Amino acid sequence: MDAALSAFVSIAFHGVAFAMVLYLVSVGLSVTMGLMGFVNLAHGVFAAAGGYTMSTLMVRYGVPFPIAVIGATLAGAALGVVLERLLYRPLYGADELDQVLMTMGLVFMSMAVAKYFWGPTAQPFYPPAALSGQLDFGFRTFPTYRTFLIVSGAVMVTVLWLGLERTRFGARIRAAVDNRRMAQSVGIDTSTLFTLAFALGSGLAALGGSIGAEILAIDPAYALEHLVYFLIVVAVGGLGTIRGPFFAALLLGVSDTGFKYLLPEFGAFFIYALTLVILLWKPRGLFGHA
């Protein structure tokens, strides 16, 4: 295969795999921020919690990979419910600065907890034998695990789209995002809906953090280190949408991989510049509500 074409295929493949991880972590933040209007800068905490849970179950207790991933997702959802009830709910009507300060405090608290219980280094990640090695597609081989990430991301995009577009629960979420007061006036229990949506978003973040640990390593600084990427996906995609963060994650994942491969000395400069241009053109994001 020609060197330029080979580089293009490699950038596209690894960029899409990265994008799937970003999407799974970020889509819940898009829904909860669009639904609740809450500035939740601690969303990465749930992804980190999922990663730590999966690593602990697999490394310390020998739990198989699929069960560990399910356990991590449920743990993230449960943590989301607890924090939503205890910490987030009292600040729903508060000033944005109060929300920012509380959630950033939660980020730093999570970093201290992670460092105390798991140490300062990144957690080991051991994919199962079935997902190790390379897959031969005829014209070239690709890492099996990253192929799994792409397939998993595509499946979750489809499930989420069908779930929010074709079910009563999804209709209620869309109604509350569009007009919360009107949704309450027709009998929608927005309080319970908020909790369920927060649990869903937290569980998705935990799922992304656990299966994406091969790309975004799980360490105490995870929630802070990758916060900008999660926010870019949400801001560029638009709040309260499913497809917006998906296309934004694809744009960010492939662009970031390509720029760092072709011009590594510039780091993430081009991503920030591209984000600035898009938001100047579409301040509410590519698919945000006008």
ChimeraX commands (.cxc) that place a marker at each C-alpha (Angstrom):
marker #1 position 0.00,0.00,0.00 radius 0.5
marker #1 position 1.25,3.47,-0.89 radius 0.5
marker #1 position 2.79,5.25,2.13 radius 0.5
marker #1 position 0.45,8.26,1.96 radius 0.5
marker #1 position -2.65,6.08,1.63 radius 0.5
marker #1 position -1.44,3.84,4.43 radius 0.5
marker #1 position -0.96,6.87,6.70 radius 0.5
marker #1 position -4.44,8.15,5.82 radius 0.5
marker #1 position -6.07,4.79,6.60 radius 0.5
marker #1 position -4.15,4.53,9.87 radius 0.5
marker #1 position -5.15,8.05,10.95 radius 0.5
marker #1 position -8.79,7.42,10.05 radius 0.5
marker #1 position -8.93,4.08,11.85 radius 0.5
marker #1 position -7.27,5.18,15.09 radius 0.5
marker #1 position -9.07,8.53,14.98 radius 0.5
marker #1 position -12.48,6.83,14.77 radius 0.5
marker #1 position -11.56,4.49,17.65 radius 0.5
marker #1 position -10.59,7.53,19.73 radius 0.5
marker #1 position -13.81,9.25,18.67 radius 0.5
marker #1 position -15.96,6.35,19.90 radius 0.5
marker #1 position -14.43,6.63,23.37 radius 0.5
marker #1 position -14.95,10.40,23.41 radius 0.5
marker #1 position -18.54,9.97,22.29 radius 0.5
marker #1 position -19.47,7.40,24.93 radius 0.5
marker #1 position -18.03,9.57,27.68 radius 0.5
marker #1 position -19.38,12.88,26.39 radius 0.5
marker #1 position -22.89,12.10,25.13 radius 0.5
marker #1 position -24.30,11.80,28.64 radius 0.5
marker #1 position -22.87,15.22,29.47 radius 0.5
marker #1 position -24.63,16.67,26.43 radius 0.5
marker #1 position -27.99,15.26,27.50 radius 0.5
marker #1 position -27.72,16.19,31.19 radius 0.5
marker #1 position -26.44,19.72,30.53 radius 0.5
marker #1 position -29.13,20.24,27.89 radius 0.5
marker #1 position -31.84,18.81,30.13 radius 0.5
marker #1 position -30.86,20.27,33.49 radius 0.5
marker #1 position -28.92,23.36,32.47 radius 0.5
marker #1 position -26.31,22.27,35.00 radius 0.5
marker #1 position -22.63,23.06,34.39 radius 0.5
marker #1 position -21.21,19.66,35.31 radius 0.5
marker #1 position -17.43,19.82,34.96 radius 0.5
marker #1 position -17.09,16.60,36.97 radius 0.5
marker #1 position -18.50,14.33,34.26 radius 0.5
marker #1 position -15.09,12.76,33.73 radius 0.5
marker #1 position -15.21,11.51,37.33 radius 0.5
marker #1 position -17.79,8.90,36.30 radius 0.5
marker #1 position -15.62,7.76,33.39 radius 0.5
marker #1 position -12.66,7.42,35.74 radius 0.5
marker #1 position -14.81,5.54,38.25 radius 0.5
marker #1 position -15.80,3.09,35.52 radius 0.5
marker #1 position -12.19,2.57,34.55 radius 0.5
marker #1 position -11.04,2.00,38.12 radius 0.5
marker #1 position -13.92,-0.37,38.79 radius 0.5
marker #1 position -13.20,-2.46,35.71 radius 0.5
marker #1 position -9.46,-2.59,36.43 radius 0.5
marker #1 position -10.05,-3.59,40.06 radius 0.5
marker #1 position -12.53,-6.32,39.15 radius 0.5
marker #1 position -10.26,-7.80,36.49 radius 0.5
marker #1 position -6.83,-7.44,38.10 radius 0.5
marker #1 position -7.61,-8.03,41.77 radius 0.5
marker #1 position -10.55,-10.41,41.55 radius 0.5
marker #1 position -10.11,-12.09,38.18 radius 0.5
marker #1 position -13.55,-11.11,36.90 radius 0.5
marker #1 position -13.97,-11.74,33.13 radius 0.5
marker #1 position -13.86,-8.70,30.88 radius 0.5
marker #1 position -17.56,-8.57,29.86 radius 0.5
marker #1 position -18.78,-8.87,33.47 radius 0.5
marker #1 position -16.22,-6.29,34.62 radius 0.5
marker #1 position -17.44,-3.82,31.97 radius 0.5
marker #1 position -21.07,-4.35,33.00 radius 0.5
marker #1 position -20.10,-3.92,36.66 radius 0.5
marker #1 position -18.21,-0.72,35.85 radius 0.5
marker #1 position -21.18,0.69,33.93 radius 0.5
marker #1 position -23.61,-0.08,36.76 radius 0.5
marker #1 position -21.19,1.35,39.32 radius 0.5
marker #1 position -20.96,4.59,37.33 radius 0.5
marker #1 position -24.75,4.82,37.06 radius 0.5
marker #1 position -25.17,4.17,40.80 radius 0.5
marker #1 position -22.55,6.79,41.66 radius 0.5
marker #1 position -24.38,9.23,39.39 radius 0.5
marker #1 position -27.69,8.66,41.21 radius 0.5
marker #1 position -26.07,9.17,44.62 radius 0.5
marker #1 position -24.26,12.36,43.65 radius 0.5
marker #1 position -27.28,13.73,41.78 radius 0.5
marker #1 position -29.47,13.28,44.86 radius 0.5
marker #1 position -26.94,14.58,47.40 radius 0.5
marker #1 position -24.84,17.21,45.62 radius 0.5
marker #1 position -26.29,18.21,42.27 radius 0.5
marker #1 position -29.99,18.57,43.03 radius 0.5
marker #1 position -29.59,21.35,45.66 radius 0.5
marker #1 position -27.72,23.43,43.06 radius 0.5
marker #1 position -30.08,23.05,40.08 radius 0.5
marker #1 position -31.30,26.61,40.44 radius 0.5
marker #1 position -28.02,28.06,41.65 radius 0.5
marker #1 position -25.71,30.44,39.85 radius 0.5
marker #1 position -23.39,28.90,37.23 radius 0.5
marker #1 position -20.34,29.90,39.27 radius 0.5
marker #1 position -21.61,27.86,42.22 radius 0.5
marker #1 position -22.08,24.86,39.95 radius 0.5
marker #1 position -18.62,25.23,38.47 radius 0.5
marker #1 position -16.95,25.54,41.87 radius 0.5
marker #1 position -18.81,22.53,43.28 radius 0.5
marker #1 position -18.10,20.25,40.33 radius 0.5
marker #1 position -14.45,21.30,40.10 radius 0.5
marker #1 position -14.14,20.62,43.81 radius 0.5
marker #1 position -15.57,17.18,43.12 radius 0.5
marker #1 position -12.92,16.63,40.43 radius 0.5
marker #1 position -10.07,17.41,42.82 radius 0.5
marker #1 position -11.65,15.30,45.56 radius 0.5
marker #1 position -11.89,12.36,43.14 radius 0.5
marker #1 position -8.23,12.79,42.22 radius 0.5
marker #1 position -7.24,12.60,45.88 radius 0.5
marker #1 position -9.43,9.53,46.49 radius 0.5
marker #1 position -8.04,7.75,43.43 radius 0.5
marker #1 position -4.46,8.50,44.42 radius 0.5
marker #1 position -5.07,7.30,47.99 radius 0.5
marker #1 position -6.65,3.96,47.05 radius 0.5
marker #1 position -4.98,3.14,43.72 radius 0.5
marker #1 position -1.75,5.14,43.79 radius 0.5
marker #1 position -0.44,7.83,41.42 radius 0.5
marker #1 position 0.26,5.60,38.40 radius 0.5
marker #1 position -2.04,4.58,35.55 radius 0.5
marker #1 position -4.06,1.41,36.03 radius 0.5
marker #1 position -3.03,-1.68,34.05 radius 0.5
marker #1 position -5.28,-2.68,31.21 radius 0.5
marker #1 position -5.40,-6.26,29.97 radius 0.5
marker #1 position -7.84,-6.92,27.12 radius 0.5
marker #1 position -9.13,-10.48,26.88 radius 0.5
marker #1 position -7.32,-12.87,24.58 radius 0.5
marker #1 position -10.17,-12.76,22.07 radius 0.5
marker #1 position -9.65,-9.00,21.64 radius 0.5
marker #1 position -5.85,-9.05,21.55 radius 0.5
marker #1 position -3.63,-9.14,18.51 radius 0.5
marker #1 position -4.47,-8.05,14.98 radius 0.5
marker #1 position -7.36,-8.55,12.55 radius 0.5
marker #1 position -6.48,-9.17,8.90 radius 0.5
marker #1 position -8.80,-7.26,6.55 radius 0.5
marker #1 position -6.97,-8.40,3.43 radius 0.5
marker #1 position -5.37,-5.11,2.43 radius 0.5
marker #1 position -3.85,-4.60,5.92 radius 0.5
marker #1 position -4.19,-5.57,9.55 radius 0.5
marker #1 position -5.76,-3.54,12.36 radius 0.5
marker #1 position -5.61,-3.92,16.16 radius 0.5
marker #1 position -8.45,-6.18,17.28 radius 0.5
marker #1 position -9.29,-4.17,20.39 radius 0.5
marker #1 position -9.61,-0.87,18.55 radius 0.5
marker #1 position -11.84,-2.57,16.00 radius 0.5
marker #1 position -13.95,-3.68,18.96 radius 0.5
marker #1 position -14.11,-0.06,20.16 radius 0.5
marker #1 position -15.37,1.13,16.78 radius 0.5
marker #1 position -18.01,-1.59,16.57 radius 0.5
marker #1 position -19.11,-0.99,20.18 radius 0.5
marker #1 position -19.38,2.73,19.57 radius 0.5
marker #1 position -21.45,2.22,16.43 radius 0.5
marker #1 position -23.79,-0.13,18.29 radius 0.5
marker #1 position -24.22,2.31,21.18 radius 0.5
marker #1 position -24.90,5.22,18.81 radius 0.5
marker #1 position -27.67,3.18,17.20 radius 0.5
marker #1 position -29.13,2.05,20.53 radius 0.5
marker #1 position -29.09,5.57,21.96 radius 0.5
marker #1 position -30.65,7.06,18.84 radius 0.5
marker #1 position -33.44,4.48,18.82 radius 0.5
marker #1 position -33.89,4.82,22.59 radius 0.5
marker #1 position -34.27,8.59,22.53 radius 0.5
marker #1 position -36.11,8.86,19.23 radius 0.5
marker #1 position -38.45,5.85,19.37 radius 0.5
marker #1 position -39.44,5.40,23.02 radius 0.5
marker #1 position -41.67,7.22,25.49 radius 0.5
marker #1 position -38.69,7.82,27.80 radius 0.5
marker #1 position -36.81,9.47,24.96 radius 0.5
marker #1 position -39.85,11.59,24.07 radius 0.5
marker #1 position -40.05,12.81,27.66 radius 0.5
marker #1 position -36.38,13.72,27.69 radius 0.5
marker #1 position -36.71,15.62,24.41 radius 0.5
marker #1 position -39.79,17.42,25.75 radius 0.5
marker #1 position -37.98,18.43,28.94 radius 0.5
marker #1 position -34.95,19.61,26.97 radius 0.5
marker #1 position -37.11,21.75,24.68 radius 0.5
marker #1 position -39.33,23.23,27.40 radius 0.5
marker #1 position -39.05,22.03,30.98 radius 0.5
marker #1 position -42.01,24.02,32.32 radius 0.5
marker #1 position -44.32,22.82,29.57 radius 0.5
marker #1 position -43.21,19.24,30.19 radius 0.5
marker #1 position -44.07,19.62,33.88 radius 0.5
marker #1 position -47.45,21.13,33.04 radius 0.5
marker #1 position -48.48,18.03,31.05 radius 0.5
marker #1 position -47.60,15.70,33.91 radius 0.5
marker #1 position -44.00,14.67,33.25 radius 0.5
marker #1 position -42.17,14.01,36.51 radius 0.5
marker #1 position -39.03,15.94,35.66 radius 0.5
marker #1 position -37.45,15.21,39.04 radius 0.5
marker #1 position -37.42,11.45,38.42 radius 0.5
marker #1 position -36.54,12.08,34.78 radius 0.5
marker #1 position -33.50,14.10,35.84 radius 0.5
marker #1 position -32.29,11.26,38.06 radius 0.5
marker #1 position -32.78,8.64,35.33 radius 0.5
marker #1 position -31.09,10.84,32.72 radius 0.5
marker #1 position -28.20,11.51,35.08 radius 0.5
marker #1 position -27.84,7.78,35.79 radius 0.5
marker #1 position -27.86,7.07,32.04 radius 0.5
marker #1 position -25.25,9.72,31.34 radius 0.5
marker #1 position -23.05,8.57,34.21 radius 0.5
marker #1 position -23.35,4.93,33.18 radius 0.5
marker #1 position -22.37,5.77,29.59 radius 0.5
marker #1 position -19.39,7.73,30.85 radius 0.5
marker #1 position -18.34,4.77,33.00 radius 0.5
marker #1 position -18.74,2.47,29.99 radius 0.5
marker #1 position -16.58,4.75,27.86 radius 0.5
marker #1 position -13.98,5.08,30.60 radius 0.5
marker #1 position -13.77,1.33,31.13 radius 0.5
marker #1 position -13.56,0.05,27.55 radius 0.5
marker #1 position -11.62,3.14,26.46 radius 0.5
marker #1 position -8.85,2.65,29.02 radius 0.5
marker #1 position -6.61,1.31,26.26 radius 0.5
marker #1 position -6.64,4.76,24.63 radius 0.5
marker #1 position -7.27,7.12,27.58 radius 0.5
marker #1 position -5.35,5.56,30.46 radius 0.5
marker #1 position -7.05,5.60,33.85 radius 0.5
marker #1 position -5.05,7.60,36.41 radius 0.5
marker #1 position -5.91,10.05,39.22 radius 0.5
marker #1 position -5.78,13.07,36.87 radius 0.5
marker #1 position -8.15,11.52,34.28 radius 0.5
marker #1 position -11.20,13.70,35.05 radius 0.5
marker #1 position -9.16,16.91,34.83 radius 0.5
marker #1 position -6.71,15.96,32.10 radius 0.5
marker #1 position -9.38,15.07,29.53 radius 0.5
marker #1 position -12.04,17.58,30.61 radius 0.5
marker #1 position -11.31,19.95,27.73 radius 0.5
marker #1 position -11.89,17.21,25.13 radius 0.5
marker #1 position -15.23,16.25,26.69 radius 0.5
marker #1 position -16.35,19.87,26.75 radius 0.5
marker #1 position -15.25,20.42,23.15 radius 0.5
marker #1 position -17.33,17.44,21.99 radius 0.5
marker #1 position -20.39,18.80,23.79 radius 0.5
marker #1 position -19.90,22.42,22.74 radius 0.5
marker #1 position -19.20,21.64,19.08 radius 0.5
marker #1 position -21.93,19.01,18.84 radius 0.5
marker #1 position -24.60,21.00,20.67 radius 0.5
marker #1 position -26.39,20.45,23.97 radius 0.5
marker #1 position -29.25,18.00,24.33 radius 0.5
marker #1 position -28.60,16.01,21.16 radius 0.5
marker #1 position -27.41,12.48,20.37 radius 0.5
marker #1 position -26.11,12.96,16.85 radius 0.5
marker #1 position -24.33,16.25,17.61 radius 0.5
marker #1 position -21.72,14.82,19.98 radius 0.5
marker #1 position -21.27,11.85,17.62 radius 0.5
marker #1 position -20.22,14.00,14.68 radius 0.5
marker #1 position -18.24,16.31,16.95 radius 0.5
marker #1 position -16.40,13.31,18.43 radius 0.5
marker #1 position -15.61,12.02,14.93 radius 0.5
marker #1 position -14.32,15.45,13.93 radius 0.5
marker #1 position -12.24,15.82,17.08 radius 0.5
marker #1 position -10.95,12.24,17.16 radius 0.5
marker #1 position -9.81,12.07,13.54 radius 0.5
marker #1 position -8.49,15.66,13.46 radius 0.5
marker #1 position -6.58,15.29,16.72 radius 0.5
marker #1 position -5.04,12.00,15.60 radius 0.5
marker #1 position -4.14,13.40,12.20 radius 0.5
marker #1 position -2.64,16.67,13.42 radius 0.5
marker #1 position -0.59,14.95,16.11 radius 0.5
marker #1 position 0.65,12.41,13.56 radius 0.5
marker #1 position 1.52,14.91,10.83 radius 0.5
marker #1 position 2.53,17.92,12.96 radius 0.5
marker #1 position 3.33,16.61,16.45 radius 0.5
marker #1 position 5.28,19.73,17.40 radius 0.5
marker #1 position 2.04,21.75,17.44 radius 0.5
marker #1 position 0.27,19.36,19.81 radius 0.5
marker #1 position -3.44,20.16,20.16 radius 0.5
marker #1 position -3.14,23.70,18.75 radius 0.5
marker #1 position -5.16,22.92,15.62 radius 0.5
marker #1 position -7.98,21.34,17.60 radius 0.5
marker #1 position -8.44,24.45,19.70 radius 0.5
marker #1 position -8.24,26.65,16.60 radius 0.5
marker #1 position -10.81,24.49,14.80 radius 0.5
marker #1 position -13.11,24.59,17.84 radius 0.5
marker #1 position -12.83,28.38,17.96 radius 0.5
marker #1 position -13.76,28.71,14.28 radius 0.5
marker #1 position -16.75,26.37,14.59 radius 0.5
marker #1 position -18.13,28.10,17.68 radius 0.5
marker #1 position -17.71,31.54,16.11 radius 0.5
marker #1 position -19.71,30.24,13.15 radius 0.5
marker #1 position -22.26,28.21,15.16 radius 0.5
marker #1 position -22.22,29.42,18.79 radius 0.5
marker #1 position -24.75,26.73,19.86 radius 0.5
marker #1 position -22.82,23.95,18.18 radius 0.5
marker #1 position -23.37,22.13,14.91 radius 0.5
marker #1 position -26.66,20.56,16.00 radius 0.5
marker #1 position -27.64,22.75,18.94 radius 0.5
marker #1 position -31.09,24.26,19.23 radius 0.5
marker #1 position -31.38,27.75,17.80 radius 0.5
marker link #1:1,2 radius 0.2
marker link #1:2,3 radius 0.2
marker link #1:3,4 radius 0.2
marker link #1:4,5 radius 0.2
marker link #1:5,6 radius 0.2
marker link #1:6,7 radius 0.2
marker link #1:7,8 radius 0.2
marker link #1:8,9 radius 0.2
marker link #1:9,10 radius 0.2
marker link #1:10,11 radius 0.2
marker link #1:11,12 radius 0.2
marker link #1:12,13 radius 0.2
marker link #1:13,14 radius 0.2
marker link #1:14,15 radius 0.2
marker link #1:15,16 radius 0.2
marker link #1:16,17 radius 0.2
marker link #1:17,18 radius 0.2
marker link #1:18,19 radius 0.2
marker link #1:19,20 radius 0.2
marker link #1:20,21 radius 0.2
marker link #1:21,22 radius 0.2
marker link #1:22,23 radius 0.2
marker link #1:23,24 radius 0.2
marker link #1:24,25 radius 0.2
marker link #1:25,26 radius 0.2
marker link #1:26,27 radius 0.2
marker link #1:27,28 radius 0.2
marker link #1:28,29 radius 0.2
marker link #1:29,30 radius 0.2
marker link #1:30,31 radius 0.2
marker link #1:31,32 radius 0.2
marker link #1:32,33 radius 0.2
marker link #1:33,34 radius 0.2
marker link #1:34,35 radius 0.2
marker link #1:35,36 radius 0.2
marker link #1:36,37 radius 0.2
marker link #1:37,38 radius 0.2
marker link #1:38,39 radius 0.2
marker link #1:39,40 radius 0.2
marker link #1:40,41 radius 0.2
marker link #1:41,42 radius 0.2
marker link #1:42,43 radius 0.2
marker link #1:43,44 radius 0.2
marker link #1:44,45 radius 0.2
marker link #1:45,46 radius 0.2
marker link #1:46,47 radius 0.2
marker link #1:47,48 radius 0.2
marker link #1:48,49 radius 0.2
marker link #1:49,50 radius 0.2
marker link #1:50,51 radius 0.2
marker link #1:51,52 radius 0.2
marker link #1:52,53 radius 0.2
marker link #1:53,54 radius 0.2
marker link #1:54,55 radius 0.2
marker link #1:55,56 radius 0.2
marker link #1:56,57 radius 0.2
marker link #1:57,58 radius 0.2
marker link #1:58,59 radius 0.2
marker link #1:59,60 radius 0.2
marker link #1:60,61 radius 0.2
marker link #1:61,62 radius 0.2
marker link #1:62,63 radius 0.2
marker link #1:63,64 radius 0.2
marker link #1:64,65 radius 0.2
marker link #1:65,66 radius 0.2
marker link #1:66,67 radius 0.2
marker link #1:67,68 radius 0.2
marker link #1:68,69 radius 0.2
marker link #1:69,70 radius 0.2
marker link #1:70,71 radius 0.2
marker link #1:71,72 radius 0.2
marker link #1:72,73 radius 0.2
marker link #1:73,74 radius 0.2
marker link #1:74,75 radius 0.2
marker link #1:75,76 radius 0.2
marker link #1:76,77 radius 0.2
marker link #1:77,78 radius 0.2
marker link #1:78,79 radius 0.2
marker link #1:79,80 radius 0.2
marker link #1:80,81 radius 0.2
marker link #1:81,82 radius 0.2
marker link #1:82,83 radius 0.2
marker link #1:83,84 radius 0.2
marker link #1:84,85 radius 0.2
marker link #1:85,86 radius 0.2
marker link #1:86,87 radius 0.2
marker link #1:87,88 radius 0.2
marker link #1:88,89 radius 0.2
marker link #1:89,90 radius 0.2
marker link #1:90,91 radius 0.2
marker link #1:91,92 radius 0.2
marker link #1:92,93 radius 0.2
marker link #1:93,94 radius 0.2
marker link #1:94,95 radius 0.2
marker link #1:95,96 radius 0.2
marker link #1:96,97 radius 0.2
marker link #1:97,98 radius 0.2
marker link #1:98,99 radius 0.2
marker link #1:99,100 radius 0.2
marker link #1:100,101 radius 0.2
marker link #1:101,102 radius 0.2
marker link #1:102,103 radius 0.2
marker link #1:103,104 radius 0.2
marker link #1:104,105 radius 0.2
marker link #1:105,106 radius 0.2
marker link #1:106,107 radius 0.2
marker link #1:107,108 radius 0.2
marker link #1:108,109 radius 0.2
marker link #1:109,110 radius 0.2
marker link #1:110,111 radius 0.2
marker link #1:111,112 radius 0.2
marker link #1:112,113 radius 0.2
marker link #1:113,114 radius 0.2
marker link #1:114,115 radius 0.2
marker link #1:115,116 radius 0.2
marker link #1:116,117 radius 0.2
marker link #1:117,118 radius 0.2
marker link #1:118,119 radius 0.2
marker link #1:119,120 radius 0.2
marker link #1:120,121 radius 0.2
marker link #1:121,122 radius 0.2
marker link #1:122,123 radius 0.2
marker link #1:123,124 radius 0.2
marker link #1:124,125 radius 0.2
marker link #1:125,126 radius 0.2
marker link #1:126,127 radius 0.2
marker link #1:127,128 radius 0.2
marker link #1:128,129 radius 0.2
marker link #1:129,130 radius 0.2
marker link #1:130,131 radius 0.2
marker link #1:131,132 radius 0.2
marker link #1:132,133 radius 0.2
marker link #1:133,134 radius 0.2
marker link #1:134,135 radius 0.2
marker link #1:135,136 radius 0.2
marker link #1:136,137 radius 0.2
marker link #1:137,138 radius 0.2
marker link #1:138,139 radius 0.2
marker link #1:139,140 radius 0.2
marker link #1:140,141 radius 0.2
marker link #1:141,142 radius 0.2
marker link #1:142,143 radius 0.2
marker link #1:143,144 radius 0.2
marker link #1:144,145 radius 0.2
marker link #1:145,146 radius 0.2
marker link #1:146,147 radius 0.2
marker link #1:147,148 radius 0.2
marker link #1:148,149 radius 0.2
marker link #1:149,150 radius 0.2
marker link #1:150,151 radius 0.2
marker link #1:151,152 radius 0.2
marker link #1:152,153 radius 0.2
marker link #1:153,154 radius 0.2
marker link #1:154,155 radius 0.2
marker link #1:155,156 radius 0.2
marker link #1:156,157 radius 0.2
marker link #1:157,158 radius 0.2
marker link #1:158,159 radius 0.2
marker link #1:159,160 radius 0.2
marker link #1:160,161 radius 0.2
marker link #1:161,162 radius 0.2
marker link #1:162,163 radius 0.2
marker link #1:163,164 radius 0.2
marker link #1:164,165 radius 0.2
marker link #1:165,166 radius 0.2
marker link #1:166,167 radius 0.2
marker link #1:167,168 radius 0.2
marker link #1:168,169 radius 0.2
marker link #1:169,170 radius 0.2
marker link #1:170,171 radius 0.2
marker link #1:171,172 radius 0.2
marker link #1:172,173 radius 0.2
marker link #1:173,174 radius 0.2
marker link #1:174,175 radius 0.2
marker link #1:175,176 radius 0.2
marker link #1:176,177 radius 0.2
marker link #1:177,178 radius 0.2
marker link #1:178,179 radius 0.2
marker link #1:179,180 radius 0.2
marker link #1:180,181 radius 0.2
marker link #1:181,182 radius 0.2
marker link #1:182,183 radius 0.2
marker link #1:183,184 radius 0.2
marker link #1:184,185 radius 0.2
marker link #1:185,186 radius 0.2
marker link #1:186,187 radius 0.2
marker link #1:187,188 radius 0.2
marker link #1:188,189 radius 0.2
marker link #1:189,190 radius 0.2
marker link #1:190,191 radius 0.2
marker link #1:191,192 radius 0.2
marker link #1:192,193 radius 0.2
marker link #1:193,194 radius 0.2
marker link #1:194,195 radius 0.2
marker link #1:195,196 radius 0.2
marker link #1:196,197 radius 0.2
marker link #1:197,198 radius 0.2
marker link #1:198,199 radius 0.2
marker link #1:199,200 radius 0.2
marker link #1:200,201 radius 0.2
marker link #1:201,202 radius 0.2
marker link #1:202,203 radius 0.2
marker link #1:203,204 radius 0.2
marker link #1:204,205 radius 0.2
marker link #1:205,206 radius 0.2
marker link #1:206,207 radius 0.2
marker link #1:207,208 radius 0.2
marker link #1:208,209 radius 0.2
marker link #1:209,210 radius 0.2
marker link #1:210,211 radius 0.2
marker link #1:211,212 radius 0.2
marker link #1:212,213 radius 0.2
marker link #1:213,214 radius 0.2
marker link #1:214,215 radius 0.2
marker link #1:215,216 radius 0.2
marker link #1:216,217 radius 0.2
marker link #1:217,218 radius 0.2
marker link #1:218,219 radius 0.2
marker link #1:219,220 radius 0.2
marker link #1:220,221 radius 0.2
marker link #1:221,222 radius 0.2
marker link #1:222,223 radius 0.2
marker link #1:223,224 radius 0.2
marker link #1:224,225 radius 0.2
marker link #1:225,226 radius 0.2
marker link #1:226,227 radius 0.2
marker link #1:227,228 radius 0.2
marker link #1:228,229 radius 0.2
marker link #1:229,230 radius 0.2
marker link #1:230,231 radius 0.2
marker link #1:231,232 radius 0.2
marker link #1:232,233 radius 0.2
marker link #1:233,234 radius 0.2
marker link #1:234,235 radius 0.2
marker link #1:235,236 radius 0.2
marker link #1:236,237 radius 0.2
marker link #1:237,238 radius 0.2
marker link #1:238,239 radius 0.2
marker link #1:239,240 radius 0.2
marker link #1:240,241 radius 0.2
marker link #1:241,242 radius 0.2
marker link #1:242,243 radius 0.2
marker link #1:243,244 radius 0.2
marker link #1:244,245 radius 0.2
marker link #1:245,246 radius 0.2
marker link #1:246,247 radius 0.2
marker link #1:247,248 radius 0.2
marker link #1:248,249 radius 0.2
marker link #1:249,250 radius 0.2
marker link #1:250,251 radius 0.2
marker link #1:251,252 radius 0.2
marker link #1:252,253 radius 0.2
marker link #1:253,254 radius 0.2
marker link #1:254,255 radius 0.2
marker link #1:255,256 radius 0.2
marker link #1:256,257 radius 0.2
marker link #1:257,258 radius 0.2
marker link #1:258,259 radius 0.2
marker link #1:259,260 radius 0.2
marker link #1:260,261 radius 0.2
marker link #1:261,262 radius 0.2
marker link #1:262,263 radius 0.2
marker link #1:263,264 radius 0.2
marker link #1:264,265 radius 0.2
marker link #1:265,266 radius 0.2
marker link #1:266,267 radius 0.2
marker link #1:267,268 radius 0.2
marker link #1:268,269 radius 0.2
marker link #1:269,270 radius 0.2
marker link #1:270,271 radius 0.2
marker link #1:271,272 radius 0.2
marker link #1:272,273 radius 0.2
marker link #1:273,274 radius 0.2
marker link #1:274,275 radius 0.2
marker link #1:275,276 radius 0.2
marker link #1:276,277 radius 0.2
marker link #1:277,278 radius 0.2
marker link #1:278,279 radius 0.2
marker link #1:279,280 radius 0.2
marker link #1:280,281 radius 0.2
marker link #1:281,282 radius 0.2
marker link #1:282,283 radius 0.2
marker link #1:283,284 radius 0.2
marker link #1:284,285 radius 0.2
marker link #1:285,286 radius 0.2
marker link #1:286,287 radius 0.2
marker link #1:287,288 radius 0.2
marker link #1:288,289 radius 0.2
marker link #1:289,290 radius 0.2
view
